[in-house]
Amino acid sequence: MGRLDANGQQVRLTPTLGETTVIHDRKRSIAIMTIEGVVVLPIGAEVELINPNLNATVVGVRLLAPWDGKVHVCLDVDVPEEYWDEEER
């Protein structure tokens, strides 16, 4: 059951949509990029990474619980191992 108010009624959260999108390396559980703006890509879409120039593949789309009163879009991606070869970013 969700949160209840003083009268025992269920309280609905009504956060607004944030203005950022987080690109999240699913395997390492780390954010590798934040985009100013809401970007929702389909599963299988590619996100170009730089240094080295590789593509990460979108494997999930989700909403992040509000930490600042707003819900943010999160794109889970599979990042090629070569991206991490030189150093952990």
C-alpha positions, 0 to 999 in steps of 0.5 A, spaced: 500 500 500 502 507 498 503 513 503 497 514 507 494 521 509 492 523 516 485 520 514 487 514 512 487 516 504 492 514 499 496 520 497 498 520 490 505 523 488 504 528 483 511 530 481 513 534 474 517 532 469 524 534 469 528 537 464 534 532 464 535 525 461 540 520 464 544 516 460 546 510 464 551 504 463 547 498 465 552 493 467 556 498 471 550 502 474 553 509 473 551 515 469 555 516 463 552 522 460 546 527 462 542 531 457 539 537 458 532 536 455 527 530 455 530 525 450 526 518 449 529 513 444 526 506 443 530 500 445 535 498 440 537 506 438 544 508 439 547 513 443 554 516 440 559 516 445 566 520 444 573 519 446 573 513 443 568 514 438 563 508 439 556 507 440 552 505 446 545 501 445 539 503 448 536 497 452 531 500 457 527 506 458 525 508 465 523 514 469 527 516 475 524 517 482 524 524 484 530 526 488 528 534 486 521 534 486 521 532 478 521 525 475 527 524 470 528 520 464 533 515 464 536 511 458 539 504 460 545 503 455 549 497 453 556 500 453 562 497 449 568 494 453 572 498 449 569 505 451 572 503 458 579 500 456 583 506 457 580 508 464 574 508 468 571 514 467 
